[in-house]
Amino acid sequence: MTLTQTGTRGFRAYTAKHLDDLLKRAGFDSETRLRIRAVASVLPFRTNGYVVDELIDWSDIPDDPIYRLVFPQENMLPEADVSRIAGLLRAEAPAREIQTAANAVRMRLNPHPAGQMELNMPRAGSEPVPGMQHKYPETVLFFPKQGQTCHAYCTYCFRWAQFVGEPDLKMATDDIDGLVRYLREHPQVTSVLFTGGDPMIMSGPVLRRYVEPLLALEQLESIRIGTKSLAYWPGRFVTDPDAAETLRLFSAVAESGKNLAFMAHFSHPREMDSQLVRTAVSAIRDTGAVIRTQAPLIRSINDDADTWVEMWRTQHALGMVPYYMFVERDTGPQDYFAVPLARAYEIFRDAYARVSGLCRTVRGPSMSSTPGKVCVDGVTEVAGLKVFVLHLIQARDPGLVGRPFFAHYDPKAVWISDLRPAFADRFPFDPATLSEDDLVAR
């Protein structure tokens, strides 16, 4: 098998061109491999030697959770779409024809959920500011141009559209001066989140060019880095040639008086098994950074309380702070991965009840929806009606944060759009219905 090696780090990237050989290792027949490749024509595939050799149990394919975390499955997409693209691959159709068919499927998968391209895009005057999002008053998301790939792609990733090679779907910029200017014009912003992709795919010197200009901004209280690198390439902080330089940059953030929040994504306890991960966690914490952990609840990967108990306990023992259990977003192969909200609440509640108070920093299950982060607080009966109890952890409208509201219980609901308000004609974030008098006045 031909491997792609990056620099001198020993990092070996596997992409779609390696997929068939990797699937042979799993023992799949030619037709199954073809259909999986068809899915990979629509959804991005990338992994690396560490994940393949150290994390996946190849004797437990296709049920191994890490395998399912990074390898496409043939039933992730509608059967008709998979069969059509598989037929094109079988016939060795021109690449442009395959790409056209793949793009048609992508456009039906809600590539940018929760108003990312419309409602979240900041503006300078009437012009949109590319490569940034500003959904909540105090937080700006920044998408550094060189950080818009990952050490490996998660099959459930809600940012899959960043990786499919379609410029109109991608958010990215290298305009750090523009970010600084925007922050100065918006003094209510106290936190910047570098996201992607994965910012930790960038080298130390490149990351420094983005981070250092922010250290002089007194308004900023925290700099966040959203990353899966601790799970997929922990050598980034231990064995890579620029590991020490990267850690010095983290120290510089803390020394500037700002909080460096390292937002680590762990989807399964096995990602924390290796000593390399534990060494990396210790090295990051020694810089003064705080590591907070988060992940979505994903069917067939971590949809049981035992898995989350083990994750939270391990994270706490290593000095990390459990932060969020998310609900799988309404994009990509949501139908394949989604866990009903009622079941998600049961899993969260059962896991939460089995950890110490020091692990109960975690919040969830939370939906990162258009109005904000909607948390499922419970299922109960009020006035004889079975309902979901919910509240907004974060919201576009800060006045809605923390206000409880109710929805009719629906055991099949997987997202906020599946729910109907209870005891009211609308949810708090829904626009008010115009009265007849209002209509007459118009």
N, C-alpha and C positions, 0 to 999 in steps of 0.2 A: 504494500500500500504506500502511495506517495503522500508524504506529510508536508505540511506547510510549517516552516520554522520561522519564528519572529525574533530577529536580533540574536543575542547570545543568551537569552533567558532560558532556553530549552522549552519554550512554549510551543506546543504543536497544535495547530488549529485544524479541525476537521470541518469541511463545508459540504454543500450538497453534492459536489463532485466525488466525495468520499463515501456518500451515504450507502450506495449499493454494497460496497465491500464491508462496511460495518454491519449491515443487515445480514450479510452472509454469515458473519461471525455469530449472529443471533440464531442462525439456523432456519431462516425464512425461505420459502420456495420462491421461485422467480416471479410468479403472479402477485404474491403478497408484497414482495419488494417493489414491484412496479407500481402498485397502488399506493404504497407509502411514499414513493418518489413523487407520485402525482400530488399528494397532499403537500409535500415539500416544495412543489412548484408554486403553491399558493402562499403557504406560511413559511417563514424563514427557518433554516436549520443551520446551526453552528454549535460545535462542542470542541473539546480539547482533550489532549492525552491524559491529563490529570483526572478529569471526570470519567473518561472511558476506562482507564486502567486502575484507578484507585477507588472510585465511588460506586460504579455499577457492578452488580452481581450478575454476571452473564449466565449463570446456571438457573436464574429465575426469570428469564425473559419469556413473555412480555410483561410479567407482573411486577418486576422490580421497580420500586418507586422512583429511583433516580433515572432509570432508563425512560420511564414514562414522563419524567420531568423534562427531558431534553430531546427525545426522539419523537417525531410525528407518528401518529397512529392512523390507520387507514379509515377509521370511522369517525374521525374528527370533523369531517365535512360531509355534506349530503352525498348519498351514494351516487346520484346522477352526475354530480359535478366530478367526483373522483373517477367514475367510469369514463366520462368524456375525456378528461385530461390523460388518464391512463391509456386510452385508445390513441391519442395523439402521440404519446411517448412510444407506444408499441409500433406505430407506423413511422416513427422517426420523422415526424412533421417538422417543418421549419421552426426555429426557435421563436420567431416573431408570432407565429400562430399559437404556440403553446403559451407564450406570454400574454397574448390577448385574451385567451380563455381563462388564464389565471387571474388577470386583472378584473375580469367580469365577476368572478367569484369574490374577490377581495372587496369590491365595492358593495357587496351585500352583507359584509361582515362588520359594519359600523367601525371603520378604521380609526376614527377619532371620537371616542365616547365623551360624554359629559361636557360638551361644548368646548373641547380643547382648542379647536381652530377658530371658533366663532366668538364664544363668550369669554374665553380666557386670554385671548391675545391682547396685550397692551397696545396702546396707540400713542404716537407722538403727533399731536394735532389730529389730523384725520387719517394719518398713515399708520398701518400696523407695524409693530416692532418685531421683526422676525427672531426666532430662536428663544423667545421668552414666553412665560405665562404668568398672569397675575390674577388669580382667582379669589384669594383671600386678602384682605387689606394689608396684613402684616407680613406676607410671605410672597416672594417672587421665585419662580422656577426658571433656571437658566440651562440651556442645552448647548454645551460647548461643542463646537464643530468636530474636534478630534476625539470626542468621547461618545460618538453615536454608533458604537457597536458594543459587543460584550465578549467576555471570555467564553461564554456559552449562552445560547438562547433558551429560555424557558418556554415550553410548549404552550403555557397558559398566558404568556406575557400580553398585557394590555397595550404595550407600546410596539407590538409586532410591526405596525406600519412604518416604523422608523427604519426597518431593516430589509425591505423588499425592493429597494432600488427605484422607487417612484418618487422623484423630487417633490411633486405636489403634496405628498403625504408626509414628508419629513420636516421635522423642526430642528434647526441647528443654526449656530452663528459663532463667529470668532470675534465679535465686536465687544470686547470687554469694556472699552471706553464708553460705548453706548449703554452698557449695563450700569456703569458708575454714574453716568449722566442721568439715567432714568431714576436711579435710587435717590440721587440728590434732589430730583424734582418731586419725589414721593417720600417725604420724611416719615410717613407712617410705616414704611417697610422696615422691619427689624430683623428679618431673616432671609437669607438667600439659600436656595436648594439647588446644588449642581446635580443634574439628572441626565437621563439619556434614554437608551443606551446605558453605558456605565462609565462615569468619569474616571474610574480607576483603571480603565484601559489605556489612559494617557500616561506618558512618561512623567517622571518627577519634574523636569524642567518645564514641560508644557503645562502641567497642572499648576505650577507656581505662577506662570504668566496670568492665569485666570484668578487665582486666589489672592495673591499679594496686593493687587490694587484695592481690594475690599477692606484690608486691615486698617486703613486710615479713616474709614467712614465711621464716625462716632455713633451714628444712628443704629448701626448693625449690632445686634446682641449675639447672633449665632450665624454660623456658616454650616450648612448641612451638605453631606455627600451621600447620595443614594446609590448603593452598590451591592452587587452579588459576589464581589471578588473574594471575600472570605470563604465562601462556599466553593467557588469554581476555580480560583487560582490564588490560594493563600500565600504562595511563594512571592506574590507581589510585594509583601511586606517583610519578607525574610531572606529569600535567596536571589531575587531579581537584582541586577546591577545597581538600580536606582532606588532600592528599598530604603537605604539610610537617608537619602536625600528627601524622599517622600515623607518619612517620619519626622525629619527636621522641619519640613513645611508644616506638618500638623502641630509640632511644638510651637512654631512661630505664631500660629493662630491662637493657641492658648495663652502665649506670652503677651499677645496684643490685648488681652482682656476680653476676648470673645470666646464663646463656647463653640467647639468643633463637635458637631453632632454627626457621628458616623452611623448612617442608617443602613444597617446590615440586613440583607434578605436571606433568611434560612427557611427552606420549605420542608425539610425533613431532618430528623436527628442525625442521620448518617453523615450529613454534611459537616458535622462537628466532631466526628470520630478521630480524625487524624491528629497526631501531635503537631503537625505543621500548622493546622488551624489554631490550635491552642497557643502556640508560640506567636503566631501573628496577632491574635487577640491581645496577648500580653504586651507585645511591642506597641500596638496602637494605643492601648490604655496608658502606657508609660509616658506618652506624649502629652497627656492631659485631656485627650479626646474622650468623649462619652459614646459608647457603642450602644445604640438602641436597635432592637430586632423587630422585624415585621415580615409578614407573608400572608398570602391569601389562602383561604380554605379551599382545597382542590380535591374533587372527587377522584378516587383511585390513587391518590398520592399521600394525603394527610387528613382524610375525612374520618378521623376517630379521635376520641379524647385522649387515649393512651399516647398517641404520637405527640400531641400538643403538651401534655404533662411532661414528657421526656424532654421536649425542646425547651420549654420554659425553665425547667429545673437545671438543665445543662447550661443554658445561657446565663442564668443567675449565678451558678457556681463559678463560671468563668469570668464574672464581673460585668456581664452585659445586662441591659435593661429591657425586658420584654415590653413591647410598645403597642403593636397592633396585630389583630387578626382581621384580615380583610375578607370581603365577599368577592368572589370572582366577578370581574366587570362584564358589562353587556357589550362585549366585542369579541372578534375572532371566534374560536371554537367554544363559546360560552356554554352551548347546549351539552357539549361533551364533558365539561369540567364542573359545571355549576352544582352546588349543593343547595337544596331548598332552604329558605330562611329559617323555617321551623327547626329543621335538623341542624342547621348551623348554630342556632341558639343553644340547642341541647348539647352539642359538642363543646361549645365555649363554656357553658355553665358547668358541665361535668368536669372539664379540665380545670377550670378556675377554682372549683371547690376542693381540688386535690393538691393544690400548691400552697406554699406559705404566703403570708401577707407581703413579703418582699418581692414575690413574683407577680403580685396582683396590680402591678403598674400597667399591665396589658389592658387594652380596650378592644371591644368588638362584640359580635361581628359587625363590621363597619362597611357600608357601601359608599364608595367614592362616586357619588352621583352628581348630576347637574347642579342641584341647589347646595350641595356640600356633603360632608361625611355623615351619613345617616346610620345610627347605631341601633341594633335590635336589642332592647333592654330586657325583653321577656315576652312570655305568652301568659295571659291571664283572662279572667272573666270579670266583666264590669256590667252591672245591671242586666245580668243574664246573657250577655253577648261575649263570645270568645274573641279576643283581640290580640294583636301585636302591640306592645308598648315600645315606642321609639323616641329618639331625640337626635338633634343635630350636634355632633361633637364640634364641627366646624361648619361655617356657612358663608355664602357670598354676602348675605345680610347678617352682620354680627348680632343684630337684635333677635335672631332666631336661635342662637346658640343656647343649648341647655333646656329649651322649652319642650316638655313632653307632649307627644301627640299619639294618636291611636289609628290603627288600620284593622279592617276586618281580617280575621284569621283565614289564611289560605295555605293549606299544607303543600301546595304545588308551587307557590310563589318563589322565585329566585332573585327578584330585583324589585326595586321600589316601584317601577312602572307596572308590576303585576298586582299591586295592592290598591285597595279602595279605602278612602278615609272612613273612619267610624266616629260617630257622635258629632260630625261636622260635614258640610257639603264639599270641603276641600282640605287639602293639607296646608299647613301654615305657609309653605313656600310657593303654593300655587297662586296665580293671579286671582284676584277677587272677581266673582261673577257680577256683571253689570245688572242693576235692577231695572225694572220697567221704566221708572222715572228717569234713570240715567239714559236709557235708550231713547226715550221721548225727547230729552234735552238735546241729544245728538241729532 
